[in-house]
Amino acid sequence: MRKFQEENKEMYRYFKANETDKDAEYFHRNSTKMDIFAVISATFMLEKYLYSEKDPRPLSEKLKDFPSLKWGGSNVELIELIYVLAYAGKIEHESKEMDMLVKAFEGTFDIDLGNHYRTFLDIRNRQEPAKLLLVLVDTLRVVVDILNENLDNRKNKLQSLDKIKEALAQLRLS
């Protein structure tokens, strides 16, 4: 957020000052600036909510109210996922920022991934470097197949969920 704010500080100033003299320039049909103002507006609304007077607790305490995520796989699997998302361009980063990206995932999942460079070297050297991805593909195929089989039976979602759980348990055993 801070990097975005720094890159768009003129837009932040314009927004905070409630200026209108450049509206015609910023808010025409093909303007890329409209998206920036949407993010700025959302940021201010989030800040206002998080710092609301209704809840006098510090921000760190308020953030504890949000559900935490726990990674259910191994550290190696998470590092594999992070690297593939980054190199596939699905998460914007620069190669020098891989540490920052890994730290973001560590914070999200409250996990210590250790020396991710060493782990990725091990992933590169293994017979099948995409182990997790292959499991994810198989998992998605099983889920989609079961859901497609039960299109007529949409009312009984619990039955579909039970079939999915059963099929995934079998997949894990194989």
N, C-alpha and C positions, 0 to 999 in steps of 0.2 A: 504494500500500500504506500509506504513512504517513497519507494522508487517511482511509483506512478504519480504521486503527488509532486515529486521533484521534477519529473519530466513535463508535467502539465501545470506548473505553478502559476503561469499567467492565467490559465483557465480557472484555477481555484480562486485567484484574486478577483477575477471578473465575476465569478459566481457569488462569492462571499460579499462583494461590494454591491450586489444587486444592480449592476450596471446593465444598460440596455442598448448603448450606442453601437455595438457590434452584432446585435441580434440577427440582422439581415445577412451578415457574413457567415455567422456560425450555424444558423438554423434554416438553411435552404435545403432542398430535396436531396442533393448529392453530397452534402457536407459530412465529412468524417468527424467533425467536432461534436455533432449531436450525440454520438455514442459516448464521447468523453464526458459530456455534461450529464448523461444518464448515470454514469459511474460515480461522478462527483456527487450528484444528488443522492444516490443510494448510500454513499459513504457518509454524508452528513446525516441522513436519516438514521443510519445504524449508530453513529456516534451519539446522536440525540437520545436514541433508545437506551444505549448502554450507560450513558451518563445521566439518565433521567433522575429527577429529584424524588420520584416515588420510591426508589430503591437506593438508599444512601450508601450501600456497601461499595467497597472499592471494585474496580473493574475485574481484578484477578478473582475475587470472590464470585462475581456475577457469572464469569465464564465457567466456573465449576458447575453451574446449573445445567449446562448443555451436556448432552450425553457424550460419553467418551467412546472412542473406537478402539477395539483391540484387534491386533493382527493375529489370525488363527493359523498362519503357516509358519514356515521356518524363516529365519533371517535371510538365508540365501535366496529363498523364493521372493521375498520382498525386494531384495536388491536386484534380482532378475527383472522383476516387474518395473521397478523405477527406471532402470537403464533402458529397457525396451520402450517404455513410454517416452522417455527423453529422446532417444535416438530416432524414434519413429516420428518425432515432431509433435507428439500429442500433448506434451508439456513443454512450454517454451523455456528454453534455457540456453546458456552458452557453455561450452565444454568446461570452462574455468569455474562455472557455477555448480558443478555436480555436487560439491560438498553442501552447498546451500539447499539444493533440491533434496538430498538425502536427509539433511537436518529437518526439513519441513515434514518429511514422512515420519521421521523419528518422533517429532513433536505430535503429529497427528495420531500416531498409534502408541505413544508413550513407550518407546522401545529404543534400545541402543543397538545400532547395526554394526558397530565396531569399524574395522578397516574395510570399507566397502570397495576400495580399489583392489585390494588383495582378493576379496571374495569374487569380484567380477573377473579377475584374472583366472581364478579357479573355474568359474562358469565358462569362460572362453575356452579353457583347455579340456573340458569334459567332452565325452563322446557326443552327447546330445545337449547343446547349450540352451535349448528352449523347453526344458522339462515342465516347468510350471505352465507355460503357454499351451503345451499339448494337453495337459490335464484340463485347463480351462476350456479349450476347444471341445474336448470330449464332453465335459460337463454341460456346456451350452447346448450341444447337439442333443443330449439326452433330455434336457429340460424342454427344448423346443419340440422334439418329437412327441413327448408325453402331452404337452399342451395342445399340439395339433391333433393328436388322437382324440382328445376330449373336448373338441370344439362344441360338439352337440350337448355336452354335459357341463356347461359353464356354471350352472347353479350349484353344483357340488364341488366347490373349490377345494374343500378339505380332502376329498378323494384324490384329486389331482396332486395336491401337495404330498399326500402319503405315497402315491406312486413315484413322485419325483424323489422323495427321501429314500425310498426303497431302492430305486434304480441307482442313485448316487452312492448309496452304501455298497451296492454290488460293484460299481465302477471303482470305488476305492480299494476293494478287495482284490481286483484283478490287476 
